């Protein structure tokens, strides 16, 4: 197949991944604001979409981490082909769709990296991956970021309730609800500066691998604009299934907790973007929500739900790597193999959407949860809270 056609195919599926990243990660920015009623669902996703687009233009450090760091390319490196990158994206997109269907806030970042690493290893060997960069800028931030964001949110929630005790006695949460509008907007802006860049890095890596762009150069303006629009569109459509999990199933978020969680998440993500860490906004936000639950006295934390989310985090990178590796093995054999991989990905992705329509979650029922979701609710000391009000 002509290189230009393959590159065009990669760019298309990269933008599809960016789109799924948008609706997969909308919950990161807006779930707590929607859960507390600070913002109406449709207004929330509109604000988030606009700020994701703006954020895409603010920095390219994370994009450079991907295009110039994780996969070795150019002079002195391993030649990674556009076909391998296509296969890696297939692994990432399918994992995103699967976890979205299950309502699990898994990491789009690790799905992308897993798919690319698996495809590169199968297509070009183990030496095609710079595991030093993977460890320092992907794995270690993934291990520490949820705990850092959670600890900050815990302290912030505790302080917020202590400082505003009298206001809460009078039943006023209005200030925190207004504050949530600002803090949720910051998370959306931060999400754009971090997550949109990952697809920029993939497209840039493809252009470099195909010889259409020089090595050690950053994303072009049209790439930045296309990725920003794709993630904004995905964000606007709303990841309601995951939004329900983050906003309602981890803990029963109140306005003060939501404000603390969002502020903690935004600060963590913005700092990591400046440093070039390809951080998972999903992990940061989920950790902050758990911290906000622990920071409120007698608040419910649904540890069974948290456990499922953590298990998803553990399997994301290796699972996407396996799918990416299998796709690379099939797609690299011939043009027919590439077409078969593309068709299978389309069929599987379409099947997931059909299954999701059987039990839809929309802006109208996003705050409704099954009573069984509370079966694992416990306070900070691990005591069941099934019969206790938060």
C-alpha positions, 0 to 999 in steps of 0.5 A, a space after each residue: 500500500 502506498 505510504 501516503 495512503 497508510 499515513 492518511 489512514 493512521 491520521 484518521 484513526 489517531 483522530 478517532 482515538 482523540 475523539 474517544 479520549 474526549 468522551 472517555 475523559 469528560 468525566 475527569 473534568 465535569 463529573 463532580 460538578 454535574 453530580 453536585 448540581 453546580 452545572 447542568 450536564 449539557 452546559 458542563 460538557 460545552 464548557 469542557 469542550 471549548 476549554 479542551 480546544 483552548 488547552 490544546 494550543 497552550 503547550 506541546 511538551 507532552 507531544 514531544 515526549 511521545 514523538 521524540 521519547 518513548 518510541 525511538 525514531 530517526 537517525 540512530 534509532 529504530 525505524 517505526 513504520 506508519 503501519 505499526 503506529 496504526 496497529 498501536 492506535 487500534 489497541 488503544 481505541 478498542 480498549 477505550 471503547 471497552 472500558 467506556 462500555 463498562 463505565 470504568 475510568 481507565 487511562 486513555 494515556 496508558 491505552 495509547 502507550 500500551 498499544 504503541 509499545 506492543 506494536 513497536 515490539 512486534 514490528 521492530 523488536 524490543 529495542 524500538 522502545 526507550 524503556 527509560 523514558 517509559 519508566 520516568 515519564 509514564 510509569 512513575 507518574 502513574 504510580 504517584 499521581 493518584 496518591 498526590 492528588 488524593 492527598 491534596 484533595 483530602 487535606 483541602 476537603 478537610 480544611 474546607 469543611 473546617 473553615 466553612 463550618 458555620 456556613 454549612 450549618 446555615 445550609 449554604 453550599 452556594 459558594 462552593 458551587 460557584 467555585 466548582 464552575 471555576 475549578 472544573 473549567 481549570 481541569 478541562 483546560 488542563 486536560 486539553 494541555 495534556 491529553 490532546 497532545 498525545 494524539 499530536 505526538 502520535 501523528 507527528 511520529 507518523 509523519 517523521 516515520 514516513 519521511 514527511 517531517 524532520 526528526 526532533 521537531 514538534 507538531 505542526 499547526 494543522 496537527 494541533 488544530 485537528 487534535 484540539 477539534 477532535 477531542 473537543 467534539 468527543 468531550 461535547 458528546 459526553 462520556 455519561 457512563 464514566 461520568 456516572 462512575 466518577 461523580 456518583 459511584 466512588 463517593 457521594 460528592 458534595 460541593 465542597 468535596 467537588 471543589 477540592 477534588 477539581 482544584 487538586 486535579 487541575 494543579 497536578 495536571 498543569 504542573 505535569 504538562 509543563 514538565 512533559 509528563 504524559 500523565 493520566 488525567 483519569 488517575 489524577 481525578 479518580 484519586 482526587 475524588 477518593 481523597 475528597 471522600 476521605 477528607 469529609 468526616 463519615 463520608 462514604 467511599 465505595 471501595 468495591 468500585 475503587 478496587 475495580 477501577 484500580 484493577 482496570 488501571 493495572 491491566 490497561 497498558 498490557 492489555 492494549 499492548 497485546 491488542 496492538 501487538 496482534 494488530 501489528 503482526 496481522 497488519 504488517 503481513 500485507 495490504 490484505 492484513 492491514 485491511 482485515 485489521 481495520 475492518 475487525 476494529 470497525 466491527 468490534 467498535 460498532 458492536 460495543 456501541 450497539 451493546 451500549 445502546 441497550 442500557 443507555 446513560 445520557 445527560 438525563 439519567 447520569 446522576 441516577 445510580 443503582 442501590 447496589 453501588 453502595 454495597 461497599 461503602 465504608 468510612 475512612 476507618 473501613 467501617 461499613 456505612 450502609 445505614 449511616 448518612 454522610 
